[in-house]
Amino acid sequence: MKVLKFGGTSVGSAERIRHVAGLIRSRGRNIVVLSAMAGTTNTLVDIADYLSKGNVPGAQETLNNLNLKYLNVIDELFESETSRLRAKAVISERFSYIRALIDGDYSAADGREILAQGELMSTAMMDIYLNENGVRSVLLPALEYMRTDANGEPDMKYVATRLRRMLDLNRDADVFLTQGYICLNAVGEVDNLKRGGSDYSASIIGAVVDADEVEIWTDIDGMHNNDPRFVDNTSPVGELNFEEAAELAYFGAKILHPNCVLPAKLANIPVRLLNTLDPKAAGTVIYHMPPDGRIKAVAAKDNITAIKIKSGRMLLAYGFLHKVFETFEKYQTSIDMMATSEVGVSVTIDDESHLAALVDELKNFGTVTVDRDMTIVCVVGDLEWHNRGHAAQAVAALRDIPVRMISYGGSNYNVSMLIRKEDKIEALNRLSEALFS
């Protein structure tokens, strides 16, 4: 059994839903994880935002427009009046639930309930459509098995016990459908696995059911060796090991959610990235492949802020770095890159929500300077230090571009360079020419 995940664009219209249903039927008895229809989660976020600001009319108008979109998709999707009425009844129930939340006293928990409705609607529509076309699909409600613990991590034992029981109770099913992204938290409230969480859901499910493979279906044929939005003639990378895939996902490769890699890696389950628009394309397979001495791909991460703390007292000062990192921990701000010298430390962050407080506290330890609107460009592959020339090739490709920081050696699979945002496209193209031509 495999786990197949389809993203929002894959089920973003009646035509796309029909196409994905055909793929589901052709691939046998598997577990299928669906995201919300494209644009739905963003709209639900807008509704929750209106409510948090007390703008009930804005939330109602936005919800009415979304409701109309779903009714139009249903009218186009279903052939039989019975299925059409059934789908409209299910969708109406979801929208009525949201309206009840709008009319009540809004809370953060209500916001999370609202965000969960997109996946509940997409899976319900797909279930009805598959049944209409003779497929015995069974819905596995994610809120009955997917749970996180007090630390926000998936409760793997709970998920495994509940999900396996549900599968055993439905042995005659042709296919299983479930929601990505949504879950219960440790106190039993509806919650979610954050943006991109459907990938994470698929990987968690694959790990607990010991799947043969996890397939992530998107609208691009695998992970490319550079960003096709900015670089011409990119090509899919046929194979990656888990560490390379994790680096690329974290540093900007949008096709895969960073958290998706770990559960599959620990369970030693391959992850395959495939294209719904070109199902026969080989895509990218991620597994425990041995090092092969090659550079695989380049990725870029925007909206980076660099912080430099310079202190003459740092030399031989026991505990300096501990105090610096303790400050970042206090404000729950993670660090992407780091470089140190005898008199200072430079770090990068991608979350500025506590920047002012961070800088104010870091001034206790030295002179603080901040560079904003930066981009991390990372080169990923087999970058063991004894593989001569790889790091030099990457750095040489950017010889005419100002580089603020370089991080090399913290990972055997990544060399990262911090540059100005306005230099990103030039840097990506130069790296492609130098590394892949």
N, C-alpha and C positions, 0 to 999 in steps of 0.2 A: 504493500500500500504506500502511496505517495501523498504528500501534502502539496496542493496547488493553491497559490495565492494570486488573486487578480486585483489590481489596483483600481482606483476610482475612474481613470480614463478608460479602462477596459470595460467598465459597466456604465459608461457615461451617457448612453442613449439607448433607445429601443434596438437600433441596428447593432450596437456593440453588445448588448445583452444577448441577442440572438446568436451572434458570432461566438461569444464566450460559452454559451450553452452547448454549441456544437463541439467546441474543444473539450468541454467537460465530458460529454457523451463519448467522444472518441478515445479518451484516455483511461477508461475503465473505472473500477471501484476505488475511489480515492476520497480523501477529505479535502474539501474546497473551502478556502478562506476568502471572503469578499470584503473589500472596503466599501465605503459609502459611494454613491454615484458622484462623479466629478462635480465639484463645486458645492456639494451639500454641506460638508463639514465647515467650509469657510462661511457659508450662509448661516449655519447654526451658531458659529462663533460670533457672527454679527448680532444675531438675535440675543444671545447671552450678554453681549456687550451693551446693547441697548437697555436691557433690563437692569444691568449693574449700574447704569447711569439714570435709571428711573424713567426712561423713555419708552413707555408701554406702547403708544401708537406706532413708533418706529419698529418695535419688535413684531407687532401684529401685521403691519404692512409687509414686512420682509417675509414673515411666515406664510402669508397668503400667496405671495408670488412664488414661493417654493412649492407650496401645495399645488398650484396650477401647473407648474412644471411636471410634477409627478403624475398628475391626472392626464396630461398630454402624452407622456411616455407610456402609460398604461393603455390608453386608447390605441396607440400605434403598435404596441408590443403583442397584445393577446388576440388570438383568432376567435376564440369562443366567448360568448357573452357570459357564460358561467364563470370562466376564469377571470374575465374582466371585472365582473362584479365582486368576485372574491378578493381580487387584488385591491380594488378600491375600498372595500370594507376594512382590510388590514391597514392600508395607508391612512384611511380616515381615523382609525383608532390611534395611530401614532401621532397624527397632527392634533387630535383632540387632547391627547396627553400633554403635548407641548403647550397647547392653549391653556390648559388647567394650571400649568406651571407659570405661565405669563400672568394669569389673573391672581395668583397667590402672592405671598410675601417672598420675594426672591432671595435666594442664598447661593453660596458657592456650590453647594451640593446640587441645587437645582440646575446650575450651569452644566455640571458634568452629566446630569440626566439628559439635558437637551442635546449635548454633543453625542450621546450614545444612540440617538434615534436614527441617524443616517445608515449605520450598518444594519440595524434591525429592519429597516425598510428595504435595503438592497437585497438582503438574503431572503426576505419574505417574497419579494417579486420573483427572484430567480427560482425559488422553490416551487411557486405556483406555475411558472413557465415550464420548468422541467417536467412537472406532473402533467401539464397539458400535452406535452410531447412524449408521454409514455415512459418517462424515467421515474423510478421509485426513489426519489430523493427524500432524505430525512434531515430536518433541521436540528442541529445540536446547539442550543442556546449558550452562547459564551458566558453569560452571566450566571450560568449554573455550574460552571467548572473552572473558569479562568479567574484566578485570584492572586493578588500580591500580598506580601507580608508587611510587617511594620516598617521595614526599610525600603519599601517600594519595589522590592525584587519579586519575581514570580515565585509563588509557592509551588514548587515543582511536584512535591509529594501530593499535595491537595489536587493539583491539576491532573496528575496521572491517575489517581484513584477515581475521581469523578468522571473523567473523560473515558477511561477504559470501560467503566460500568455502562455508560451511555452507548458505547459502540457495541458492547455485548448484548444489549437489549434490542438492538436493531440489526441483527445479522442478515436479514433479508433485503437490506437496502442496496440499491444500485450505486448510490453516491451519498456522501454526507456533506451538508452545507453548514458553515458556521461563520460567525462574525469575527473580523479582525479588530484590533484597536481597543475594544471595550473589555472591561473586567470589573470585578469587585475589589475593593481595597481591604485592608486587614480588619476594618471595623464594619465591613459588610455594606458599605455604600457603593453606588455605581461610580466607576472611575474609568480611567483609560491609560493606555501605555504610551501616551504622548504622540506627537506627529510622526508619521511613518510607522506607527505601531502595528499595522497589519502584517508587515514583514516579521516583526518580532513575534506576533501571535503565531504565525506559520512555523517559525523556527522552534518555539516552545512546544507546539503541538507535535511537530516532527520528532523532537527529542523524547517526549513522554510516551509516544506510541511506537517508537523505534522504527520510523518510516524508512523506506528504501531511499528516498530522496525528497528534498524540499524544492519545489519549482516556484520561482518568483516570476510571474508574467507581467510585463509592462509593454510600453509601445516603442521599445528600442531593442535591437538584437544583441543583448548582452552588454557587459561593461566595456566601454571603449578605452583605447589607450590615451585619449585626451578628450577634452570637452568639445563635442561636435557643434555646440552653439557658437563657439569662437574659433575653432580650428577646422580647416577643410581636410578632407580625405583621412579622417580618423578610421580606425578599424577595431572590430571587437577583439578582446583578449580571450583566447580559447580556454586557458586554464589559469587559475590563481590558487595559491594556498590560502588558508583561512587568515593568516596574519596579513598577507598582502591585501586581501579583500577588506579586512577591517580597517586598515590604514586608508585605503581609497574611500571607503564609505564615510569615515570620520572626517576626512579632509576634502569633502566636497562632491564625491561621485553620487549624484542624486538617485541613481537607479536602485540603491540598496540602503536600508536603514542600518546605521552602525551597530545597534544592539542585536540585529538579526544574526550576526555571525557566531556569537559565543555559545548559545545553546546547541546549535548544530555542530560546532567544533568539539564541544565536550562530549557529545553523543556520537561523534565521528559519522555524521550523516552529510552526504554531499548536498550542496545547494546549487541549483542550476538557474541561471537567468535567461529567460526566453521572451520572445516577441509575439504578442497576440496578433499583430498585423502580418507576421511572416513566421507561422508556426514551424516551418521546416528548417529555419535557420538554426545553426548549431548553438548559438548563444555562448554563454560563459559558464563553465563548471568550476565550483570552488570546493576543494577537498584537501586532505593532508598530502599534498604532492611534495616530493623532495625538492630541495633547492636546485635551480637549473642555470644559475649564472647570468640570467637575463634581467634587464630592466623591462617592466611590464607596462607601466602607465604613468600618467601625470594627472594630478587633480589640483583644484584650487579652492580655498575657503575664504570667503569675503567677510567684511565687517569685523575685522580683527583690530584690537587695541594693544599697543605695546607699552609696557610700563618698565621704566628703568629706575632702580634704586641704587644710588652711588653713595658710598660712605667710606671715608678714610679710616674709620674705626673697624672696618670689616677685617682687615688683615690680622690674622691670628685671633679674631674675636669669636670665641666659642659661643654657639647658639644663635649666631646672626641669621643664618638661613632658616633655622627653626622658627624664629620670631616672624620672619617674612611670610613663610608658608602658613603659619598659624593664623595670620591676618586674613589670608585668602580663604582659609577654612572657616573662619568666623563668619565671613560674609557669603559662604557657600558659592564661591566663584572658582570654577575650575581653570587650570592653566593648560594651554596647548603646547607652547614651546618655552624653552628656558636656555639661557646662556649665562655663565658666570665668569668672573675674573677676580683678581685679588682685591679689587676695590669696589665691586658692584655686581649686581645681578639684574638681568633683563628677562622679563616674562611676557607672554601674550595671553590675552583672554578674548572670548567671543561674546561675553555678557557684560554689558555696561550698567546693569541695573543698580549696582552698588559702587560704581566707580568713584564718585565723590567721597564717600566714606572710606573706601580703600585708600585712596591717595592721601586723605587727611591723616589716617592712622600710620601709613607707611612713612610719612614725613618724620615720625619719631626715630626712624632708623637711618635716615640719610636724605640726600637731595633726590627728589622724585621728578622725572620728566615723563610726559605722555605723548605718544604718537597715535593718532586715530586714522580711520579709513584706510587700514592696511589690508593686505591679502597674503595668506600663506600659500605658497606653491610647493607641492610635495612631489617628489619623484619616488616611485614605488617599484620594488623588484627585489632580486637577490643582491642585497647590498652589504653582505659580509665584508668586514674591513680588509680581508686579504684578497678580495676580488678587485684587482687593480684597475683604475681608470674610470669606474662608474661615477663616483662622486665628482671627480675632476671634470668629466664630460658635462655633468649637470651644471656645475658652477661656471665653467667656461662658456656655456651657452648664454649666460646672463652677464657676460663681461661688460656690456655697455648699459646695464640696468642697475640702478642703485639697490643694493641689498642691505637691509637693516640688521638682519640676524640670520644665522645659519645654525641648524640643529642636525647633527650627524653623530651616530654612535649610540644613541639611546635605544634604537631599534635596528635590527639587522635587515629591515625591509623598507626603510624610509630615510630620505634626506630632505629636509624642509628648509625653505628660504622665505624670509619675510620681505615683501616688497610693497611699494605704493600701489593702491588700488588701480590708479590710472595706467600702470605698467603691466597689468595682468595679461591682457590679450597678447601684447607683444611677447611677454615671457612665455606664455603657453605655446605660441607658434614657434619661437626660437627653440624651445625644448623639443618640440616634435621634430623639427628639422634636424637637430643635433642627435637625437636619440633613436629615431625611428625611420629616417629616410634611408 
